[in-house]
Amino acid sequence: MEKKYWIMSGGLQTGPLTAEELLRRRDVTPDTPVWREGLADWTTVGALAELCGALRAAGAAKPLPPQPRTYLGWAIAAMLCCCLPTGLVAIFYAAKVAPAYQQGDYAASERASERAGWWCVISFVAGLIWTPFYMLYSVLAAL
């Protein structure tokens, strides 16, 4: 049976994780607190022989490219200024970029970034189309 590990990341306990999942995470360092069944107390990843060597080997592997853009600022602006429903979708995808990257899943991070960008564009275009109609309606309704 494969060992399951729990780590402390950003002040939150995360787990159970397999050794492979643990080593794929971008936020795991030799100083990261870790616990598994059979340990009396929390220790660091660097103190566990079964993880220390694998962590060094994983660190020597090809590093990920820089994190893709999140477009979070644009998504918030699009939601507030242009179109609420599509802006919320843009925020949803923008919020998925960093966690996917931190878990070592660059492809998912890139997909979320691309979708966030497209939803920002859709929101701005929807706002540009809707605004003249709303203004015309407001003028006609006032008459």
DSSP file with accessible surface (Angstrom, degrees, kcal/mol):
  #  RESIDUE AA STRUCTURE BP1 BP2  ACC     N-H-->O    O-->H-N    N-H-->O    O-->H-N    TCO  KAPPA ALPHA  PHI   PSI    X-CA   Y-CA   Z-CA
    1    1 A M              0   0  231      0, 0.0     2,-0.2     0, 0.0     0, 0.0   0.000 360.0 360.0 360.0 136.0    0.0    0.0    0.0
    2    2 A E        -     0   0  112      1,-0.1     2,-0.1    16,-0.0    16,-0.0  -0.472 360.0-111.4 -75.8 140.1    1.3    3.4   -1.0
    3    3 A K        -     0   0  102     -2,-0.2    16,-0.4    33,-0.0     2,-0.4  -0.438  26.0-145.1 -71.2 144.6    2.1    5.8    1.8
    4    4 A K        -     0   0   84     14,-0.1    33,-0.6    -2,-0.1     2,-0.3  -0.921  14.4-161.3-112.7 136.8   -0.1    8.9    2.2
    5    5 A Y  E     -AB  17  36A   8     12,-3.0    12,-2.4    -2,-0.4     2,-0.4  -0.860   9.7-155.8-118.8 150.9    1.3   12.2    3.3
    6    6 A W  E     - B   0  35A  62     29,-2.8    29,-2.4    -2,-0.3     2,-0.3  -0.972  17.3-170.6-120.7 138.8   -0.2   15.4    4.8
    7    7 A I  E     -AB  14  34A   0      7,-2.7     7,-3.1    -2,-0.4     2,-0.6  -0.870  24.7-126.4-126.1 161.9    1.6   18.8    4.4
    8    8 A M  E     +A   13   0A  68     25,-1.7     2,-0.4    -2,-0.3     5,-0.2  -0.953  36.1 171.0-105.5 116.7    1.2   22.2    5.8
    9    9 A S  E >   -A   12   0A  25      3,-2.9     3,-1.5    -2,-0.6    19,-0.1  -0.977  67.6 -12.2-132.2 118.7    1.0   24.7    3.0
   10   10 A G  T 3  S-     0   0   84     -2,-0.4    -1,-0.1     1,-0.3     3,-0.1   0.828 128.0 -56.1  64.1  29.6    0.1   28.3    3.4
   11   11 A G  T 3  S+     0   0   64      1,-0.2     2,-0.4     0, 0.0    -1,-0.3   0.487 118.2 108.2  82.0   1.3   -1.1   27.6    7.0
   12   12 A L  E <  S-A    9   0A 123     -3,-1.5    -3,-2.9     2,-0.0     2,-0.4  -0.920  70.5-124.2-115.2 140.4   -3.5   25.0    5.8
   13   13 A Q  E     -A    8   0A 122     -2,-0.4     2,-0.4    -5,-0.2    -5,-0.2  -0.663  31.9-170.8 -80.2 128.9   -3.2   21.2    6.2
   14   14 A T  E     -A    7   0A  40     -7,-3.1    -7,-2.7    -2,-0.4     3,-0.2  -0.980  20.4 -58.2-125.0 135.0   -3.4   19.5    2.8
   15   15 A G  E     -     0   0A  35     -2,-0.4    -9,-0.2     1,-0.3     2,-0.1  -0.909  37.4 -79.9 155.9 176.0   -3.7   15.7    2.2
   16   16 A P  E     +     0   0A  71      0, 0.0     2,-0.4     0, 0.0    -1,-0.3   0.500  64.6 165.5 -77.3 145.9   -3.7   12.9    1.9
   17   17 A L  E     -A    5   0A  21    -12,-2.4   -12,-3.0    -3,-0.2     2,-0.1  -0.972  33.6-127.4-126.9 142.9   -1.2   13.0   -1.0
   18   18 A T     >  -     0   0   16     -2,-0.4     4,-2.6   -14,-0.2     5,-0.2  -0.394  36.9-103.9 -76.9 167.8    0.9   10.3   -2.6
   19   19 A A  H  > S+     0   0   28    -16,-0.4     4,-2.4     1,-0.2     5,-0.2   0.910 123.6  51.9 -60.9 -38.5    4.6   10.9   -2.8
   20   20 A E  H  > S+     0   0  127      1,-0.2     4,-1.4     2,-0.2    -1,-0.2   0.927 111.0  46.0 -64.5 -45.6    4.2   11.7   -6.5
   21   21 A E  H  > S+     0   0   71      1,-0.2     4,-0.9     2,-0.2    -1,-0.2   0.907 112.4  51.9 -63.2 -40.6    1.5   14.2   -5.9
   22   22 A L  H >< S+     0   0    0     -4,-2.6     3,-0.6     1,-0.2    -2,-0.2   0.917 110.3  47.3 -62.6 -43.0    3.5   15.8   -3.1
   23   23 A L  H 3< S+     0   0   35     -4,-2.4    -1,-0.2     1,-0.2    -2,-0.2   0.730 105.2  60.5 -75.5 -20.3    6.6   16.2   -5.3
   24   24 A R  H 3< S+     0   0  130     -4,-1.4    -1,-0.2    -5,-0.2    -2,-0.2   0.726  82.6 100.9 -75.5 -23.2    4.6   17.7   -8.2
   25   25 A R    X<  -     0   0   38     -4,-0.9     3,-0.8    -3,-0.6    78,-0.3  -0.419  67.3-147.0 -67.2 138.8    3.5   20.6   -6.0
   26   26 A R  T 3  S+     0   0  104     76,-4.7    77,-0.2     1,-0.2    -1,-0.1   0.677  93.8  59.6 -79.1 -17.9    5.4   23.8   -6.6
   27   27 A D  T 3  S+     0   0   41     75,-0.7     2,-0.5     2,-0.0    -1,-0.2   0.405  78.8 105.1 -94.8   4.8    5.2   24.9   -3.0
   28   28 A V    <   +     0   0   12     -3,-0.8   -19,-0.0    -6,-0.2   -21,-0.0  -0.747  42.4 163.2 -90.5 123.6    6.9   21.9   -1.5
   29   29 A T    >   -     0   0   64     -2,-0.5     3,-1.9     1,-0.0    16,-0.4  -0.797  56.6 -93.2-125.7 173.1   10.5   22.6   -0.3
   30   30 A P  T 3  S+     0   0   70      0, 0.0    16,-2.5     0, 0.0    17,-0.3   0.768 126.4  54.4 -60.7 -21.0   12.8   20.7    2.1
   31   31 A D  T 3  S+     0   0  131     14,-0.2    -3,-0.0    13,-0.2     3,-0.0   0.434  78.7 119.4 -91.8  -0.9   11.4   22.9    4.9
   32   32 A T  S <  S-     0   0   11     -3,-1.9    13,-1.7     1,-0.1    14,-0.1  -0.492  70.8-116.6 -67.7 127.9    7.8   22.1    4.3
   33   33 A P  E     + C   0  44A  51      0, 0.0   -25,-1.7     0, 0.0     2,-0.3  -0.438  42.1 177.9 -65.2 136.9    6.1   20.4    7.3
   34   34 A V  E     -BC   7  43A   0      9,-3.4     9,-2.7   -27,-0.2     2,-0.3  -0.977  14.8-174.0-141.8 151.2    5.0   16.9    6.5
   35   35 A W  E     +B    6   0A  75    -29,-2.4   -29,-2.8    -2,-0.3     2,-0.3  -0.993   5.6 172.0-144.1 146.3    3.3   14.0    8.4
   36   36 A R  E >   -B    5   0A  40     -2,-0.3     3,-2.0   -31,-0.2   -31,-0.1  -0.955  48.3 -74.9-144.3 163.6    2.5   10.4    7.5
   37   37 A E  T 3  S+     0   0  163    -33,-0.6     3,-0.1    -2,-0.3   -33,-0.0  -0.354 118.4  37.8 -60.1 135.4    1.2    7.4    9.4
   38   38 A G  T 3  S+     0   0   72      1,-0.4     2,-0.4    -2,-0.0    -1,-0.2   0.194  90.1 109.2 105.0 -15.5    4.0    6.0   11.6
   39   39 A L    <   -     0   0   40     -3,-2.0    -1,-0.4     1,-0.1     3,-0.1  -0.780  61.1-147.9 -93.1 139.7    5.5    9.3   12.5
   40   40 A A  S    S-     0   0  110     -2,-0.4     2,-0.3     1,-0.1    -1,-0.1   0.852  78.0  -3.5 -72.4 -33.6    5.1   10.5   16.1
   41   41 A D  S    S-     0   0  116     -7,-0.1    -5,-0.2    -3,-0.1    -1,-0.1  -0.910  92.0 -67.7-150.0 172.6    5.0   14.2   15.1
   42   42 A W        +     0   0   89     -2,-0.3     2,-0.2    -7,-0.1    -7,-0.2  -0.356  52.6 171.5 -65.1 145.8    5.2   16.5   12.1
   43   43 A T  E     -C   34   0A  44     -9,-2.7    -9,-3.4   -11,-0.1     2,-0.3  -0.733  34.1 -85.9-138.0-171.1    8.7   16.8   10.5
   44   44 A T  E >>  -C   33   0A  52    -11,-0.3     3,-1.0    -2,-0.2     4,-0.6  -0.706  29.6-118.4-103.0 158.8   10.1   18.4    7.4
   45   45 A V  G >4 S+     0   0    0    -13,-1.7     3,-1.3   -16,-0.4     6,-0.3   0.900 115.2  57.7 -59.3 -39.4   10.2   16.9    3.9
   46   46 A G  G 34 S+     0   0   28    -16,-2.5    -1,-0.3     1,-0.3   -15,-0.1   0.740 100.1  58.2 -65.0 -21.7   14.0   17.1    4.0
   47   47 A A  G <4 S+     0   0   64     -3,-1.0     2,-0.7   -17,-0.3    -1,-0.3   0.629  89.0  83.2 -84.7 -13.4   14.1   15.0    7.1
   48   48 A L    XX  -     0   0   12     -3,-1.3     4,-2.8    -4,-0.6     3,-1.1  -0.827  67.7-154.7 -94.6 118.3   12.3   12.0    5.5
   49   49 A A  H 3> S+     0   0   88     -2,-0.7     4,-1.2     1,-0.3     5,-0.3   0.873  92.2  57.5 -59.2 -39.2   14.7    9.9    3.5
   50   50 A E  H 34 S+     0   0   71      1,-0.2    -1,-0.3     2,-0.1     4,-0.2   0.741 119.1  30.7 -68.2 -20.9   12.0    8.6    1.1
   51   51 A L  H <> S+     0   0    1     -3,-1.1     4,-2.8    -6,-0.3    -2,-0.2   0.737 107.1  68.6-104.0 -31.0   11.1   12.1    0.1
   52   52 A C  H  X S+     0   0   24     -4,-2.8     4,-2.1    -7,-0.3     5,-0.2   0.934 104.3  41.7 -59.2 -50.9   14.4   14.0    0.4
   53   53 A G  H  X S+     0   0   37     -4,-1.2     4,-2.3     1,-0.2    -1,-0.2   0.914 116.5  49.1 -64.2 -41.7   16.1   12.2   -2.5
   54   54 A A  H  > S+     0   0   39     -5,-0.3     4,-2.7    -4,-0.2    -1,-0.2   0.877 109.1  53.4 -66.3 -35.2   13.1   12.4   -4.7
   55   55 A L  H  X S+     0   0   22     -4,-2.8     4,-2.4     2,-0.2    -1,-0.2   0.919 109.2  48.4 -66.0 -41.3   12.6   16.1   -4.0
   56   56 A R  H  X S+     0   0  173     -4,-2.1     4,-1.5     2,-0.2    -2,-0.2   0.920 113.3  47.5 -63.1 -43.0   16.2   16.8   -5.0
   57   57 A A  H  X S+     0   0   65     -4,-2.3     4,-0.7     1,-0.2    -2,-0.2   0.906 112.5  49.1 -65.4 -40.0   15.7   14.8   -8.2
   58   58 A A  H >< S+     0   0   43     -4,-2.7     3,-0.6     1,-0.2    -1,-0.2   0.878 109.4  52.8 -66.7 -36.1   12.4   16.6   -8.9
   59   59 A G  H 3< S+     0   0   64     -4,-2.4    -1,-0.2     1,-0.2    -2,-0.2   0.816 106.6  53.0 -68.6 -28.8   14.1   19.9   -8.3
   60   60 A A  H 3< S+     0   0   86     -4,-1.5    -1,-0.2    -5,-0.2    -2,-0.2   0.641  92.6  97.3 -79.9 -15.0   16.8   19.0  -10.9
   61   61 A A  S << S-     0   0   55     -4,-0.7    -3,-0.0    -3,-0.6     0, 0.0  -0.213  99.2 -67.6 -67.4 168.3   14.1   18.2  -13.4
   62   62 A K        -     0   0  196      1,-0.1    -1,-0.2     0, 0.0    -2,-0.1  -0.342  58.9-126.8 -60.1 123.1   13.1   20.8  -16.0
   63   63 A P        -     0   0   95      0, 0.0    -1,-0.1     0, 0.0    -4,-0.0  -0.328  25.7-101.0 -71.0 156.1   11.4   23.7  -14.2
   64   64 A L        -     0   0   45      1,-0.1     3,-0.1    37,-0.1    37,-0.0  -0.406  39.8-104.7 -70.1 152.3    8.0   24.9  -15.3
   65   65 A P        -     0   0   57      0, 0.0    -1,-0.1     0, 0.0     0, 0.0  -0.191  59.2 -66.1 -64.1 170.6    7.8   28.1  -17.4
   66   66 A P        -     0   0  108      0, 0.0     0, 0.0     0, 0.0     0, 0.0  -0.202  67.5 -85.5 -58.1 153.8    6.7   31.2  -15.7
   67   67 A Q        -     0   0   74     -3,-0.1     3,-0.1     1,-0.1    31,-0.1  -0.332  48.3-113.6 -61.5 135.3    3.1   31.3  -14.4
   68   68 A P        -     0   0   17      0, 0.0    -1,-0.1     0, 0.0    33,-0.1  -0.257  43.5 -83.4 -63.7 159.3    0.6   32.3  -17.1
   69   69 A R        -     0   0  146      1,-0.1    48,-0.1     2,-0.1    28,-0.0  -0.327  30.9-153.1 -62.6 144.7   -1.3   35.6  -16.6
   70   70 A T        -     0   0   46     -3,-0.1    -1,-0.1    46,-0.1    27,-0.1   0.757  11.3-151.6 -90.7 -27.2   -4.4   35.4  -14.4
   71   71 A Y     >  +     0   0   70      1,-0.1     4,-2.5     3,-0.1     5,-0.2   0.696  48.7 139.5  61.9  20.2   -6.3   38.3  -15.9
   72   72 A L  H  >  +     0   0   67      1,-0.2     4,-2.5     2,-0.2     5,-0.2   0.913  66.4  50.0 -63.5 -42.2   -7.9   38.8  -12.5
   73   73 A G  H  > S+     0   0   56      1,-0.2     4,-2.3     2,-0.2    -1,-0.2   0.931 113.6  45.4 -61.5 -44.6   -7.8   42.6  -12.6
   74   74 A W  H  > S+     0   0  138      2,-0.2     4,-2.8     1,-0.2    -1,-0.2   0.881 111.3  53.7 -65.5 -37.5   -9.3   42.7  -16.0
   75   75 A A  H  X S+     0   0    0     -4,-2.5     4,-2.3     2,-0.2    16,-0.3   0.920 109.7  46.9 -65.4 -40.9  -12.0   40.1  -15.0
   76   76 A I  H  X S+     0   0   73     -4,-2.5     4,-2.6     2,-0.2     5,-0.2   0.932 113.6  48.4 -65.9 -43.4  -13.0   42.2  -12.0
   77   77 A A  H  X S+     0   0   35     -4,-2.3     4,-2.8    -5,-0.2     5,-0.4   0.921 111.4  50.5 -62.2 -41.8  -13.1   45.4  -14.1
   78   78 A A  H  X>S+     0   0    0     -4,-2.8     5,-2.0     1,-0.2     4,-1.9   0.904 111.5  48.2 -63.6 -40.2  -15.2   43.6  -16.7
   79   79 A M  H  <5S+     0   0   40     -4,-2.3    -2,-0.2     8,-0.3    -1,-0.2   0.931 117.9  39.9 -66.2 -43.6  -17.6   42.4  -14.1
   80   80 A L  H  <5S+     0   0  126     -4,-2.6    -2,-0.2    -5,-0.2    -1,-0.2   0.865 128.8  27.1 -75.1 -36.0  -18.0   45.8  -12.5
   81   81 A C  H  <5S+     0   0  102     -4,-2.8    -3,-0.2    -5,-0.2    -2,-0.2   0.705 129.7  18.3-103.0 -23.4  -18.1   47.9  -15.6
   82   82 A C  T  <5S-     0   0   35     -4,-1.9     2,-0.4    -5,-0.4    -3,-0.2   0.806 119.3  -6.5-118.1 -67.4  -19.4   45.8  -18.5
   83   83 A C     >< -     0   0   30     -5,-2.0     4,-2.2     1,-0.1     5,-0.2  -0.892  46.4-158.2-148.3 110.8  -21.3   42.6  -17.9
   84   84 A L  H  > S+     0   0  104     -2,-0.4     4,-2.2     1,-0.2     5,-0.2   0.919  89.4  47.4 -59.0 -51.5  -21.8   41.0  -14.6
   85   85 A P  H  > S+     0   0   87      0, 0.0     4,-1.5     0, 0.0    -1,-0.2   0.940 118.2  39.3 -62.7 -46.4  -22.6   37.3  -15.7
   86   86 A T  H  > S+     0   0   25      1,-0.2     4,-2.1     2,-0.2    37,-0.2   0.837 112.7  57.8 -73.5 -28.7  -19.7   37.0  -18.1
   87   87 A G  H  X S+     0   0    0     -4,-2.2     4,-2.3    -9,-0.2    -8,-0.3   0.881 103.8  52.9 -65.1 -37.3  -17.4   38.9  -15.7
   88   88 A L  H  X S+     0   0   91     -4,-2.2     4,-2.4     2,-0.2    -1,-0.2   0.895 107.4  51.1 -64.9 -38.0  -18.1   36.3  -13.0
   89   89 A V  H  X S+     0   0   48     -4,-1.5     4,-2.2     2,-0.2     5,-0.2   0.920 109.1  51.4 -64.2 -40.7  -17.1   33.5  -15.4
   90   90 A A  H  X S+     0   0    0     -4,-2.1     4,-2.5     1,-0.2    -2,-0.2   0.913 110.1  48.8 -62.1 -42.1  -13.9   35.4  -16.2
   91   91 A I  H  X S+     0   0   41     -4,-2.3     4,-2.3   -16,-0.3    -1,-0.2   0.908 107.6  56.2 -64.2 -39.8  -13.2   35.7  -12.4
   92   92 A F  H  < S+     0   0  114     -4,-2.4     4,-0.5     1,-0.2    -2,-0.2   0.941 113.0  39.6 -57.0 -49.3  -13.9   32.0  -12.0
   93   93 A Y  H >X S+     0   0   49     -4,-2.2     3,-1.0     1,-0.2     4,-0.6   0.881 112.6  55.9 -70.8 -36.9  -11.3   31.0  -14.6
   94   94 A A  H >X S+     0   0    3     -4,-2.5     3,-0.9     1,-0.3     4,-0.6   0.881 104.3  54.6 -62.3 -35.8   -8.8   33.7  -13.4
   95   95 A A  H 3< S+     0   0   60     -4,-2.3    -1,-0.3     1,-0.2    -2,-0.2   0.655 102.4  58.4 -73.3 -14.1   -8.9   32.2   -9.9
   96   96 A K  H <> S+     0   0   96     -3,-1.0     4,-1.5    -4,-0.5    -1,-0.2   0.627  88.3  76.7 -89.0 -12.7   -8.0   28.8  -11.2
   97   97 A V  H <X S+     0   0    0     -3,-0.9     4,-2.1    -4,-0.6     5,-0.2   0.969  94.9  41.9 -65.5 -57.4   -4.7   29.8  -12.8
   98   98 A A  H  X S+     0   0   36     -4,-0.6     4,-2.8     1,-0.2     5,-0.2   0.916 113.7  50.3 -63.3 -45.3   -2.4   30.1   -9.7
   99   99 A P  H  > S+     0   0   66      0, 0.0     4,-1.5     0, 0.0    -1,-0.2   0.921 111.5  49.0 -61.2 -39.6   -3.6   27.0   -7.9
  100  100 A A  H  <>S+     0   0   15     -4,-1.5     5,-2.3     1,-0.2    -2,-0.2   0.920 112.9  48.0 -64.5 -40.4   -3.1   24.8  -11.0
  101  101 A Y  H ><5S+     0   0   25     -4,-2.1     3,-1.7     1,-0.2    -1,-0.2   0.918 109.0  53.1 -65.2 -42.6    0.3   26.2  -11.5
  102  102 A Q  H 3<5S+     0   0   73     -4,-2.8   -76,-4.7     1,-0.3   -75,-0.7   0.798 106.0  54.3 -64.5 -27.4    1.3   25.7   -7.8
  103  103 A Q  T 3<5S-     0   0  100     -4,-1.5    -1,-0.3   -78,-0.3    -2,-0.2   0.436 121.5-109.4 -85.1   0.5    0.2   22.0   -8.1
  104  104 A G  T < 5S+     0   0   22     -3,-1.7     2,-1.3    -4,-0.2     3,-0.2   0.538  79.5 130.3  86.5   7.1    2.6   21.7  -11.1
  105  105 A D     >< +     0   0   77     -5,-2.3     4,-2.0    -6,-0.2    -1,-0.2  -0.655  23.4 167.3 -96.1  81.9   -0.2   21.4  -13.7
  106  106 A Y  H  > S+     0   0   51     -2,-1.3     4,-2.8     1,-0.2     5,-0.2   0.877  72.3  56.5 -65.4 -37.1    1.1   23.9  -16.2
  107  107 A A  H  > S+     0   0   49      1,-0.2     4,-2.4     2,-0.2    -1,-0.2   0.932 109.5  44.9 -62.7 -44.7   -1.4   22.8  -18.9
  108  108 A A  H  > S+     0   0   20      2,-0.2     4,-2.5     1,-0.2    -1,-0.2   0.893 113.0  52.1 -66.0 -37.8   -4.4   23.4  -16.7
  109  109 A S  H  X S+     0   0    0     -4,-2.0     4,-2.2     1,-0.2    -2,-0.2   0.922 110.7  47.4 -63.2 -42.7   -3.0   26.7  -15.6
  110  110 A E  H  X S+     0   0   96     -4,-2.8     4,-2.5     2,-0.2    -2,-0.2   0.900 111.6  50.5 -66.4 -41.1   -2.5   27.8  -19.2
  111  111 A R  H  X S+     0   0  119     -4,-2.4     4,-2.6     2,-0.2     5,-0.2   0.928 111.0  48.5 -62.3 -44.9   -6.0   26.7  -20.2
  112  112 A A  H  X S+     0   0    6     -4,-2.5     4,-2.5     1,-0.2    -2,-0.2   0.905 111.6  50.4 -63.7 -38.8   -7.6   28.6  -17.3
  113  113 A S  H  X S+     0   0   11     -4,-2.2     4,-2.4     2,-0.2    -1,-0.2   0.928 111.2  48.1 -63.9 -45.4   -5.5   31.7  -18.2
  114  114 A E  H  X S+     0   0  121     -4,-2.5     4,-2.4     1,-0.2    -2,-0.2   0.926 113.3  47.2 -62.7 -44.0   -6.6   31.5  -21.8
  115  115 A R  H  X S+     0   0  117     -4,-2.6     4,-2.5     2,-0.2    -1,-0.2   0.895 110.1  52.8 -66.4 -38.4  -10.3   31.1  -20.9
  116  116 A A  H  X S+     0   0    0     -4,-2.5     4,-1.9    -5,-0.2    -1,-0.2   0.926 109.8  49.5 -61.4 -43.1  -10.1   33.9  -18.4
  117  117 A G  H  X S+     0   0   13     -4,-2.4     4,-2.1     1,-0.2    -2,-0.2   0.926 111.6  47.8 -61.7 -44.8   -8.7   36.2  -21.1
  118  118 A W  H  X S+     0   0  153     -4,-2.4     4,-2.8     1,-0.2    -1,-0.2   0.905 110.2  51.4 -64.4 -40.8  -11.4   35.2  -23.6
  119  119 A W  H  X S+     0   0   77     -4,-2.5     4,-2.3     2,-0.2    -1,-0.2   0.843 107.4  54.2 -67.7 -29.6  -14.2   35.8  -21.0
  120  120 A C  H  X S+     0   0    6     -4,-1.9     4,-2.4    -5,-0.2    -1,-0.2   0.940 110.4  46.4 -64.5 -45.6  -12.8   39.2  -20.3
  121  121 A V  H  X S+     0   0   74     -4,-2.1     4,-2.7     1,-0.2     5,-0.2   0.934 112.1  50.5 -62.1 -45.7  -13.0   40.0  -24.0
  122  122 A I  H  X S+     0   0   71     -4,-2.8     4,-2.8     1,-0.2    -1,-0.2   0.909 110.2  51.1 -59.6 -40.4  -16.5   38.7  -24.2
  123  123 A S  H  X S+     0   0    0     -4,-2.3     4,-2.4     2,-0.2    -1,-0.2   0.925 111.1  46.5 -64.0 -44.8  -17.5   40.8  -21.2
  124  124 A F  H  X S+     0   0   64     -4,-2.4     4,-2.3     2,-0.2    -2,-0.2   0.922 114.2  47.6 -65.4 -41.5  -16.1   44.0  -22.7
  125  125 A V  H  X S+     0   0   71     -4,-2.7     4,-2.3     2,-0.2     5,-0.2   0.930 111.5  50.6 -65.3 -43.0  -17.8   43.3  -26.0
  126  126 A A  H  X S+     0   0   30     -4,-2.8     4,-2.8    -5,-0.2     5,-0.2   0.910 110.9  49.9 -61.1 -40.3  -21.1   42.5  -24.3
  127  127 A G  H  X S+     0   0    4     -4,-2.4     4,-2.4     1,-0.2    -1,-0.2   0.904 109.9  50.0 -64.6 -40.5  -20.8   45.7  -22.4
  128  128 A L  H  < S+     0   0  133     -4,-2.3    -2,-0.2     1,-0.2    -1,-0.2   0.857 115.6  43.2 -66.4 -34.8  -20.1   47.7  -25.6
  129  129 A I  H  X S+     0   0  101     -4,-2.3     4,-0.8    -5,-0.2    -2,-0.2   0.908 118.0  44.2 -75.6 -42.4  -23.1   46.1  -27.3
  130  130 A W  H  X S+     0   0  158     -4,-2.8     4,-2.4    -5,-0.2     5,-0.2   0.876 100.8  67.3 -73.4 -38.1  -25.5   46.5  -24.4
  131  131 A T  H  X S+     0   0   65     -4,-2.4     4,-2.7     1,-0.2     5,-0.2   0.901  99.5  47.6 -56.7 -48.4  -24.7   50.0  -23.2
  132  132 A P  H  > S+     0   0   75      0, 0.0     4,-2.5     0, 0.0    -1,-0.2   0.916 113.7  49.0 -61.6 -38.4  -26.1   51.9  -26.3
  133  133 A F  H  X S+     0   0  132     -4,-0.8     4,-2.5     2,-0.2    -2,-0.2   0.906 111.9  48.5 -66.2 -40.2  -29.3   49.9  -26.2
  134  134 A Y  H  X S+     0   0  127     -4,-2.4     4,-2.5     2,-0.2    -1,-0.2   0.914 112.0  49.0 -65.8 -41.3  -29.7   50.6  -22.5
  135  135 A M  H  X S+     0   0  116     -4,-2.7     4,-2.3    -5,-0.2    -2,-0.2   0.920 111.8  48.9 -64.4 -43.5  -29.0   54.3  -23.0
  136  136 A L  H  X S+     0   0   99     -4,-2.5     4,-2.6    -5,-0.2     5,-0.2   0.929 111.8  49.6 -61.9 -43.9  -31.6   54.4  -25.8
  137  137 A Y  H  X S+     0   0  159     -4,-2.5     4,-2.6     1,-0.2    -2,-0.2   0.915 110.1  50.8 -60.6 -43.1  -34.1   52.6  -23.6
  138  138 A S  H  X S+     0   0   48     -4,-2.5     4,-1.2     2,-0.2    -1,-0.2   0.900 111.8  47.1 -63.9 -40.6  -33.5   55.0  -20.8
  139  139 A V  H  X S+     0   0   90     -4,-2.3     4,-0.7     1,-0.2     3,-0.2   0.933 115.1  45.3 -66.6 -46.0  -34.0   58.1  -23.0
  140  140 A L  H >< S+     0   0  105     -4,-2.6     3,-0.5     1,-0.2    -2,-0.2   0.861 110.4  53.6 -67.1 -35.4  -37.2   56.6  -24.5
  141  141 A A  H 3< S+     0   0   68     -4,-2.6    -1,-0.2    -5,-0.2    -2,-0.2   0.803 104.4  56.7 -69.4 -26.3  -38.6   55.6  -21.2
  142  142 A A  H 3<        0   0   87     -4,-1.2    -1,-0.2    -3,-0.2    -2,-0.2   0.688 360.0 360.0 -78.6 -18.6  -38.1   59.1  -19.8
  143  143 A L    <<        0   0  167     -4,-0.7    -3,-0.1    -3,-0.5    -4,-0.0   0.174 360.0 360.0 -77.9 360.0  -40.2   60.6  -22.6
